[in-house]
Amino acid sequence: MPVLPGTGGEISPDQRGHVPVLVNGPRLGPRLRGVTTVTNVFGSPHKGTGPRHEQVVFCQDEATGLRAIIAIYSTALGPALGGTRFYPYDSEDAALADVLNLSRAMAYKNALAGLDLGGGKAVIIGDPATDKSEALLRAYGRFVQSLNGRYYTACDVGTYSEDMDVIARECSFVTGRTIAHGGAGDSSILTAFGVFQGMRASAEAAWGEPTLRGRRVGVEGIGKVGHRLVEHLLEDGADVVICDVNDTAVERMRAKHPEVAVVADRDALIAADIDVYAPCALGGSLDDRMASALGAKIVCGGANNQLAHVGIEKQLADRGILYAPDYVVNSGGVIQVADEIEGFDFDRAKARATGIFETTRRIFAMAAAEGVPPAAAADRLAEQRMSEVGRLRGLWLGS
Ligand SMILES: NC(=O)c1ccc[n+]([C@@H]2O[C@H](COP(=O)([O-])OP(=O)(O)OC[C@H]3O[C@@H](n4cnc5c(N)ncnc54)[C@H](O)[C@@H]3O)[C@@H](O)[C@H]2O)c1
């Protein structure tokens, strides 16, 4: 019977094959007090025809308070790469659901980024502001190391390059490290560059020329990615209008670029007669209301999971709005950190991120030819690469 790491107790799957977890987790002590079904890991009802999660690992170290879940969706193209999210989830169910979704998304993102990497992700349950410690991160590093290279970690919400350096003291499979430790540094540099490439391809599909010159682009969120995207857009000759909930970020932008227009919020941005809407804040900004109010011709931004639900992609297509799939155009960041595995070279990573232009173009062409929304075409292309290239590992190379 399987044993949850660190619990010292045995568990058994229930008769439907669901994955059982500890109720209330490690704070109850070493004895299992109860087991409940949280989700159907082995048969997640995902869209698409790709493989299901290969491996989901629960990691616990009671002394440091570490409770982590590492999910490996696919290693068809190589070791799974994806960040570690440190977040105060309301429940273990929520953490598990998040890591399952995020790891699948990484497999698709890495496949379309042309990387020889599969998709995985990890979550650490807790508040990074109060629960993060050297010992906890190093305990986590030992669990990642125990996977022997099947999973490479990186930064995500709640974790930073400095944390990766700490994890790397126990583990060889870490990217997103500080420049001082040979890392790629801030991945938003190539994320923004890649979004700009995707937007150029979108402009070409919509207006015939791969440029934003003379177009009005609305950027929602001018954080690490958004403010860099604004720089690319201004350089290309676009008119830019922004909104951000952080007044300091807005003032900083205005001080540097007084020509950038500012509006109060997302509603005002959507109403600002924009040609392109670039969501660069949080996910889910395109819900039914926004999708029906949007006057822009193109949606292309850095935020993850921009569509509130899958039906939005059809709504946008029906209204003649071109949606550049988020995980395709925002893959510059993972391209940047993945390059660390070879020994980081910024120019090489940038050259690869330039390819986002061609990939986006190919997705639009495929979507038009097959009469499907670009998001569906992107999923199909990613699955095709995972299947075609992944299959080659079955060719025997001799001993
Ligand atoms: N940083 C990367 O390399 C990277 C890579 C891939 C995807 N992403 C995604 O891109 C998005 C932005 O990432 P980031 O690194 O720039 O984060 P960030 O935290 O630096 O910036 C986000 C900005 O959005 C603003 N914001 C939040 N809610 C808002 C709202 N309702 N309206 C307007 N502005 C709002 C914040 O004030 C902040 O300035 C996220 O969805 C992230 O997951 C980032």
Ligand as a Chemical Component Dictionary entry (heavy atoms), coordinates in Angstrom:
data_LIG
# 
_chem_comp.id                   LIG 
_chem_comp.type                 NON-POLYMER 
_chem_comp.pdbx_formal_charge   0 
_chem_comp.three_letter_code    LIG 
# 
loop_
_chem_comp_atom.comp_id 
_chem_comp_atom.atom_id 
_chem_comp_atom.alt_atom_id 
_chem_comp_atom.type_symbol 
_chem_comp_atom.charge 
_chem_comp_atom.model_Cartn_x 
_chem_comp_atom.model_Cartn_y 
_chem_comp_atom.model_Cartn_z 
_chem_comp_atom.pdbx_ordinal 
LIG N1  N1  N 0  6.599  37.424 -14.635 1  
LIG C1  C1  C 0  6.628  36.496 -15.575 2  
LIG O1  O1  O 0  7.690  36.123 -16.104 3  
LIG C2  C2  C 0  5.337  35.875 -16.056 4  
LIG C3  C3  C 0  5.416  34.788 -16.937 5  
LIG C4  C4  C 0  4.233  34.250 -17.435 6  
LIG C5  C5  C 0  3.023  34.771 -17.025 7  
LIG N2  N2  N 1  2.988  35.813 -16.133 8  
LIG C6  C6  C 0  1.688  36.330 -15.739 9  
LIG O2  O2  O 0  1.596  37.708 -16.113 10 
LIG C7  C7  C 0  0.794  38.410 -15.173 11 
LIG C8  C8  C 0  1.572  39.592 -14.602 12 
LIG O3  O3  O 0  2.743  39.093 -13.998 13 
LIG P1  P1  P 0  3.815  40.092 -13.350 14 
LIG O4  O4  O 0  5.009  39.279 -13.083 15 
LIG O5  O5  O -1 3.926  41.320 -14.175 16 
LIG O6  O6  O 0  3.086  40.415 -11.985 17 
LIG P2  P2  P 0  3.168  41.779 -11.128 18 
LIG O7  O7  O 0  2.607  41.427 -9.817  19 
LIG O8  O8  O 0  4.541  42.351 -11.203 20 
LIG O9  O9  O 0  2.199  42.795 -11.909 21 
LIG C9  C9  C 0  0.814  42.703 -11.886 22 
LIG C10 C10 C 0  0.277  44.115 -11.940 23 
LIG O10 O10 O 0  -1.137 44.050 -12.105 24 
LIG C11 C11 C 0  -1.727 45.022 -11.243 25 
LIG N3  N3  N 0  -3.107 44.643 -11.007 26 
LIG C12 C12 C 0  -3.600 43.701 -10.169 27 
LIG N4  N4  N 0  -4.944 43.645 -10.255 28 
LIG C13 C13 C 0  -5.309 44.572 -11.166 29 
LIG C14 C14 C 0  -6.555 44.977 -11.703 30 
LIG N5  N5  N 0  -7.690 44.434 -11.309 31 
LIG N6  N6  N 0  -6.559 45.961 -12.628 32 
LIG C15 C15 C 0  -5.409 46.528 -13.047 33 
LIG N7  N7  N 0  -4.196 46.173 -12.574 34 
LIG C16 C16 C 0  -4.144 45.205 -11.654 35 
LIG C17 C17 C 0  -0.836 45.023 -10.024 36 
LIG O11 O11 O 0  -0.990 46.206 -9.257  37 
LIG C18 C18 C 0  0.541  44.900 -10.660 38 
LIG O12 O12 O 0  1.089  46.158 -10.964 39 
LIG C19 C19 C 0  0.359  37.378 -14.127 40 
LIG O13 O13 O 0  -0.881 36.848 -14.505 41 
LIG C20 C20 C 0  1.423  36.296 -14.255 42 
LIG O14 O14 O 0  0.946  35.036 -13.845 43 
LIG C21 C21 C 0  4.114  36.385 -15.655 44 
# 
loop_
_chem_comp_bond.comp_id 
_chem_comp_bond.atom_id_1 
_chem_comp_bond.atom_id_2 
_chem_comp_bond.value_order 
_chem_comp_bond.pdbx_ordinal 
LIG N1  C1  SING 1  
LIG C1  O1  DOUB 2  
LIG C1  C2  SING 3  
LIG C2  C3  SING 4  
LIG C2  C21 DOUB 5  
LIG C3  C4  DOUB 6  
LIG C4  C5  SING 7  
LIG C5  N2  DOUB 8  
LIG N2  C6  SING 9  
LIG N2  C21 SING 10 
LIG C6  O2  SING 11 
LIG C6  C20 SING 12 
LIG O2  C7  SING 13 
LIG C7  C8  SING 14 
LIG C7  C19 SING 15 
LIG C8  O3  SING 16 
LIG O3  P1  SING 17 
LIG P1  O4  DOUB 18 
LIG P1  O5  SING 19 
LIG P1  O6  SING 20 
LIG O6  P2  SING 21 
LIG P2  O7  DOUB 22 
LIG P2  O8  SING 23 
LIG P2  O9  SING 24 
LIG O9  C9  SING 25 
LIG C9  C10 SING 26 
LIG C10 O10 SING 27 
LIG C10 C18 SING 28 
LIG O10 C11 SING 29 
LIG C11 N3  SING 30 
LIG C11 C17 SING 31 
LIG N3  C12 SING 32 
LIG N3  C16 SING 33 
LIG C12 N4  DOUB 34 
LIG N4  C13 SING 35 
LIG C13 C14 SING 36 
LIG C13 C16 DOUB 37 
LIG C14 N5  SING 38 
LIG C14 N6  DOUB 39 
LIG N6  C15 SING 40 
LIG C15 N7  DOUB 41 
LIG N7  C16 SING 42 
LIG C17 O11 SING 43 
LIG C17 C18 SING 44 
LIG C18 O12 SING 45 
LIG C19 O13 SING 46 
LIG C19 C20 SING 47 
LIG C20 O14 SING 48 
# 
